[in-house]
Amino acid sequence: MSRKTVPVLQLLEYANRMLMRSDQYATREYKLGIICMLEDILHSTDNYAGFMFLDNNDSDTGTLGYYSRSYFYSAKMRKEAGGWMRHQPAMAQRMTRSSQ
């Protein structure tokens, strides 16, 4: 059986895109599954750096807005990705907020 690994950075990017979805299939349960998987991977690889809600005004525990979030890149991931990350939506939002 062949073995293939996927970079954690690639998984984080994909998960963040899925957590931004707002279509009829992006339910709380769907997003919770992504969050559980992603957080386990990030903690296991020492890459957890927190998250932000996509809309702070819609982030009450248990609501769809609570599960609509974007995870931050760890220092290791920022180093790995280099300048490419400045163009990613979550990083752009974070950098904009920190400069205000």
C-alpha positions as semicolon CSV with decimal commas, in nm:
position;residue;x (nm);y (nm);z (nm)
1;M;0,000;0,000;0,000
2;S;0,142;0,338;-0,095
3;R;0,170;0,615;0,159
4;K;0,118;0,981;0,084
5;T;0,142;1,277;0,317
6;V;-0,028;1,612;0,282
7;P;0,127;1,933;0,416
8;V;-0,052;2,072;0,720
9;L;-0,054;2,413;0,552
10;Q;-0,253;2,269;0,261
11;L;-0,506;2,112;0,501
12;L;-0,541;2,439;0,691
13;E;-0,608;2,635;0,373
14;Y;-0,870;2,384;0,258
15;A;-1,040;2,375;0,599
16;N;-1,051;2,755;0,617
17;R;-1,220;2,768;0,275
18;M;-1,477;2,509;0,384
19;L;-1,548;2,697;0,709
20;M;-1,621;3,014;0,508
21;R;-1,890;2,840;0,306
22;S;-2,248;2,960;0,346
23;D;-2,437;2,728;0,111
24;Q;-2,715;2,496;0,224
25;Y;-2,477;2,205;0,283
26;A;-2,241;2,400;0,513
27;T;-2,434;2,317;0,830
28;R;-2,320;2,342;1,190
29;E;-2,253;1,968;1,194
30;Y;-2,049;1,987;0,873
31;K;-1,835;2,271;1,007
32;L;-1,798;2,106;1,349
33;G;-1,653;1,797;1,180
34;I;-1,398;2,008;0,997
35;I;-1,309;2,196;1,315
36;C;-1,258;1,877;1,519
37;M;-1,035;1,723;1,253
38;L;-0,835;2,041;1,192
39;E;-0,777;2,122;1,559
40;D;-0,653;1,768;1,623
41;I;-0,408;1,795;1,332
42;L;-0,290;2,143;1,434
43;H;-0,237;2,046;1,800
44;S;-0,070;1,715;1,709
45;T;0,180;1,890;1,481
46;D;0,237;2,186;1,717
47;N;0,083;2,427;1,464
48;Y;-0,219;2,558;1,655
49;A;-0,218;2,939;1,661
50;G;-0,583;3,021;1,734
51;F;-0,872;3,131;1,518
52;M;-1,103;3,423;1,451
53;F;-1,476;3,428;1,391
54;L;-1,574;3,542;1,044
55;D;-1,835;3,769;1,204
56;N;-1,795;3,859;1,571
57;N;-2,157;3,975;1,581
58;D;-2,271;3,624;1,485
59;S;-2,058;3,406;1,711
60;D;-2,285;3,287;1,991
61;T;-2,195;2,936;2,104
62;G;-2,376;2,668;1,908
63;T;-2,487;2,891;1,620
64;L;-2,374;2,851;1,261
65;G;-2,175;3,173;1,303
66;Y;-1,983;3,014;1,592
67;Y;-1,853;2,748;1,355
68;S;-1,781;2,995;1,075
69;R;-1,421;3,080;1,150
70;S;-1,073;3,099;1,009
71;Y;-0,767;2,945;1,173
72;F;-0,438;3,134;1,194
73;Y;-0,106;3,013;1,061
74;S;0,158;2,907;1,311
75;A;0,505;3,061;1,300
76;K;0,631;2,743;1,130
77;M;0,361;2,774;0,864
78;R;0,433;3,142;0,803
79;K;0,799;3,060;0,752
80;E;0,713;2,771;0,520
81;A;0,471;2,976;0,312
82;G;0,677;3,295;0,300
83;G;0,542;3,589;0,101
84;W;0,262;3,378;-0,048
85;M;0,067;3,407;0,278
86;R;0,024;3,783;0,264
87;H;-0,231;3,723;-0,011
88;Q;-0,443;3,472;0,182
89;P;-0,780;3,602;0,310
90;A;-0,736;3,515;0,678
91;M;-0,387;3,661;0,695
92;A;-0,491;3,975;0,509
93;Q;-0,777;4,030;0,758
94;R;-0,548;3,970;1,054
95;M;-0,284;4,209;0,923
96;T;-0,546;4,477;0,853
97;R;-0,688;4,449;1,205
98;S;-0,346;4,465;1,371
99;S;-0,251;4,782;1,186
100;Q;-0,564;4,971;1,294
